[in-house]
């Protein structure tokens, strides 16, 4: 499936390279699924998902011959295996999560040794950045082998860890808190998540810095949203369109949005619904249930599902919307889909939870509603639809803010500034400045 964190990391590396820096992105577990050029192309996949699983399940596999491990880490085999896999559930992953956090003392120690050995064979980096805190178990060995700072981006790990069953939940939080003390700097995507993880990991204020996520804006129009060429069926149709673009799952609140849409239709609102985003085999039953709900209400013909779009199709999809909402059922650390919608000049309506209030304040691009309340969501969407001038103004304000502060290049420059701060601090601690 498409992963927002992978999309963010890929855009970051591409921007760092455009700015003249050497940046290397190594995929872990599986090859990346992206809607833009893969910046990790040609590089090996470390911590092969198959090897990680087998190492966890059998101590004997740690002694497996290298040729077998290499085969199981090959991109074709991993892609085949990923296509057969169902949705990963936190309830099933307590043991392997704890093992990964234990790093060199965990069952995946051989994978860590292989990664460190490969990095040592390359030119020495200035810094290593881990893409999420669940990889913090690597920090000790990376710093010992390479002698460079290790940064870690925070990406919504709390929801996954809190969903683990006990005793693994408490054990993983404890292990992460211990390992987090070894990381030189954490990069949080919002003030909301920086504060939350600082509390939960007992991190001092100077070890967490906020760098807002950004996106590649090349396909978007800086002067304003482009006109979408209507299909023959849509020519002359001015019906407003409510849109969703994220993983098609309950956690992202798609069922809440569908209920809000049905509420608006019951109120007599003429409105279409377009649903896009990642949809894998594990999401199919949920999506089919929603189709049944819409069919029963007699409005399925006004609803369009557009799964797994490429980048150009995604941008066109967003530009076709009147109002956008992804009413996530949990506290999002950021929500990259909001920036994407705002870049297309589309106003957003989001629940008053997680990082959403912060992003609405920073961009001026939307409105807030009560969390987990389909009728409250319907009311907020209805108010925007009833005031097209206000809706256009919010969309325009959001588009300007994204181009000014939420581009991939802005994200890269902010990260570079954070890296300079780490270097200065290390010199100071060493008594050199």
N, C-alpha and C positions, 0 to 999 in steps of 0.2 A: 504494500500500500504506500501511498504518498505520506511522508512524515514531515510535519511543519518544521521540526528541529533540523532535519536533514536539508530541507530547502533553505533554511536560514544559514546553516553552516556552509553550504555550497555557494550561496550568494556572497557570503563573507570572504571566502577564499578567492573567488573571482575578483572581488573588489580590491583585496590586498594585492593581487597580482597586477591589476590595472594601475594601482598606485605605485608600482615599481618594487614591490617587496616579494621575496621568495617565500611562498607558502605551500605547504604540502598537506594534503588531506587524506588520511588513511581510513577506509571504511572498516568497521568492526561488525562482526556477527554475520551480516548479509551484504551483498552489493546494494548500492543506493538506488532507490526508485525516485527519479527526479523529472520535472517538467522543463528543465533547462539543461544546458550542456553539463555533463558530469565532470567536475574538476578532479575527481579521483580516478579517472579512466587510466587503465594500464597499471595500476598499483595493486598489490596483493590485498586480500581481505584477511585481516588478523582476527583472532578470537572467533574463528569460524563457528557459526551457530551450531553446526553438527558436532564439531569437536568439543565445544563447551558443554553441550548436552551429554555426550557420551562420557566425558571426563567426570561430570557430576554423578552420573548413574553407575559408573564402574571404575573402581580404582585400577583395574587391570589395563584400562585404555590409556592411562598415562604412559605406559610403556609401549604403545603401539608404534610400529615402524614409521619412519618419516614419510615414506612414499604414500602410505595409506592416509596419513593426516593431510598431506599435500593434496591428495585427490579429493578428500572431503572438504577442503578449503577452496577448491577451484570454483570460479564464478558459475560455470554451467551447472555443477552439482548443487550449489547453494540456491541458484535460481529455481532449479527443479524442486528442491525440497521446500522452498518458501511457497511455491505454488500449491503444494499439498497441505500446507500448515493451516490450522484454524487460528482464531484470535488468541493471542497470549493473554492469560488471565493471571492477575497478581496472586490470586488464591493458590495457584499451582507453582509459584516461582520463589517461594520463601527460601528454600535451601540454596538454590543456585545464586540468588541475590546476595545472601549472606556470604557465600563462598567467594563471589567476585569482590565483595568489599574487603575480604580478608587478604586479598592480593597474593603475595608470595607464600602465604600459609594456606591458601585456599586450594581447591581441587583443580583450578585452572592455572596453577603456577607455571606449567609448561608453556601455555599460551603467552603468559607474561614474559617469560624468558625469551621466547622466539621474537616477540615484538621488540624488546629491549635490544636483543642482538642485531636485529635488522636496522634499528635506528643508529646503533653504534657503528654500523658499516657505512653509513651515509655521512655527508658533511655535518658537523656539529650544529644543531639549531641554537638560536638565541633563547627560545622559549618553547615549551610544550603546552598546548591547550587541550584539556579534556572536554568533550562535548557535553557531558552531564555528570552530576555528582555521583551517580551509581558506578562510575569508573574510578572513583577516588582511591580505590585499593591499589591502583598502579603507581600512585604518587611516589611512595618511598623508594621503589626500585628505579623509577625514571630519574629521580633526583640524584640517587647514588651513582647511577651509571653514566649520566650525561652531565651532571653538575650544572644544570640550568634551572631557572624558575619553572614551576608548574602552575598554570592557571586552570580554572574550571568554570565553565558556564553552567548556570542553573536553568533548568528547563521544565519545571513542574513536577519534580520528583516526589513531592509530598503526597500527592494523590495516589501514586503507585505504592509508596511505602505504607501509607495508612490503610490500603486495601489488603495488605498481607495479613494472613491469619497469625494469631499468637501461637507460640512465643516468638515467631520469626519477626513480627512487626517490631517489637521492642528491641530484639537483638540487632536487627538491621539499622535501626535509628542509632543505637549505641555504637555500633561499628562505624557508621558513617560519621558520627560526631568525633570519634577518635581519629579517623583518617582525615577529616576535614581540617584538623589542626595542622596537618603537614602541607596543605595547599597554600601557595604564596598569595593568591588572590582569587576570589570568586567574582564572576561577572553575572549580574542579575539582569533580566530583561525589563524589570519594572521596579519602582520603589516599593510597591506592594509586596512583591516576592522577595526583594532584598530584606525587608523588615521581617517577613515571616521566617525565612530560612536563617537569618541571623539569630533569631530567638531559638529556633528549634535545634540549631547546631552549635549554639553558644559561641558564635563568631564575634570577635571584636569589630567595631565599626570600620576600622581601616582595612579590613580584609574582605570587604564586600563593596563593589562599585556597580552602579547602574549604567548599562549601555543598552539603549533601546534597540530592539530588533529593526532591521531594515530590509527592503526588497529591491530587486533590480527593476528600475523604472524605464528601461529602454522601450518597452512595448506600450507604455502609457503616454498620453498627450499632456505635456506640461501646461499648455494653454487652456486645457479644458477637455472634458470627455468627448471623444469622437462620435460622430453619428453612425449608428449601426444600420446597415442596410437590411430592411425588413424582408422576411420571407414573403412569398406570394400570399400565404394565408394571413399574414399580419399587416399587409399594406392597408393603410387607413385605419388600423386598429390602435386606438389611444389608451387601451386598458392598462392601468398601472400593473407593475410586476413586483411581487415580493420575492426576494431571493435568499438562498442559503448556499454557502460554499465552504464545506469542511468535511471531515469524515462523516459518512452517513450512519451515525450510531446514536444510541440513547444518551451517552455521556455528553455529546455536543448539543443535546437538547432538540434534536430534530422532531421528536414526537411533540414537544411543547410548541414548536413553531407550527406544526400541522394543526394542532388544536386551536392555536391563535388564528390561523388562516380560516378554519371552519367557523370560528366565532365571527370573524369579519364577514364571511359569506352569509351567515345567518342574519346578520344585521343589514343585509341587502347591499353590501359593498361589491361593486364589480371589480374583480381582482384576479390576477393570475399568480401562480406559484411556480418558481423554477428552483430545483434542488440539484446542486452540483457538488462534486468533491470525490474523495476517495471512497470506493466501495469494493470490498473484497469478499471472498466466500463467507467469512464469518459475519458479514453485515447483511447478507442476502435475506435471511429470514425476517430480520427487523424491517428492512425496506419493504418486503412483500406484505408484512402486517400493516404498514402505513398505507400502501397501495389499496389494501382491502378496506381500510378505514375511509379513505377518500372515495373509493368506488361506492361504498355503502351510502355515503353522503351525497352521491350523485355529481361530484365535481372532479372526478379523476381526469376528465377530458380537458380541464383547465390547468392541469398540473403536469410539469415536465421534469423528468429525472435525467440528469446528464452526468453519469459517473466517469471518473478517471480521464479527465480532459487533458490534452497537452497545453502548453503555456499559451499559445496563441488563442486556442479555443476558450481557455479560462478567462483571458482578458476580455474577449468578445462577450462571453457569458456575463461577466460583471457589468460591462457597459450597457447591457440590455435591461438592467434592473432599475426600479424606481426607489425601492427601499431594501435594505439588507439587514439580516439578523441571524446570528448563531447563538441562541440562548443556552449556552453551556450550563450543564447541571452541577458544575464544580467550580472552584476558584481558579480560573485560568491565570497562569503566570504572565501571559501576554495576549496571544490571539493574533497570529500573523494574518489571518483572513480579514481582520478589520482593516489593517493597513492596505491590503490588496483592494478591498472594496472602496475605501476612501480614495485611493490613487485613481480609481475610475470615476471619481466624482459622485459616488453613491452614498447618501446618508445612511447611518447605521442606528439600530435600536438594540440595546443590550441590557441584560439584567444588572442590577446594582450589586455586583459581587466581583471578587478577585481584582484583576488589573483593569477591568472595563471602565470604572469611574475615572481612573487615572488617565486612560487613553482618550476618553471622551473629553476630559478637561484639557489635555495637551493638544488635541487636534481641533476641538470645537466642531466635530463632524457628526454629531448624533445626539440621541436622547437615551435616557435610562428608564428602566421600569423595575418593578419588584421581581426578585429572583424566584424561579419555579412557579410562576403564575401566568398561565396562558391567557387569562382574561385581561390581566394587567398589560401583558405584551401586546395583545390585540388592541387595547385602548391606545397605547403609545404609538403603534404603527398607524392606527386609524387617524390619530391627530395629525401625523405627518402627511398622510394621503389627503386629508381635508385642507391642507395648507401647502400647496405646491411651491409657493414662493419661499416659505421657510425651509422646505425640504431641499430646494435647489441651493439656498444659501448655506445650509449645513454641509451639503455635499461639496460645494466649492471651497468652504473653509477647510474641510478635511483634506481635499486634494492639495491645497496650498501647503498645509502643514506637513503632509507626507513628503512632498518634493523638497521642502526646506529641512526636515529633521528626521525623516524615517526612510531615507534611501540606504541602499547597501553601502554606498561610499561613505555616508555619514556614520553608519555603524562601524565601518572599518577604521575611520579616522579616530573615533572615540575609543575603540579598542587599542589602537596604537598609542594613544595618550595614556591609557591605563597601563600599558606595558612599560612606557617610560617611567611612570611612577613606581612600578615594581623595581626597575633597575636602580633608580635613585635610592629607594629604601634599602635595597640589599647593600649598596655602597655605604650607606650611613651605618647600617648594622655591623658592617665589617670594619668600621672606623676609618673609611676612606673619604668621607665627605660630610 
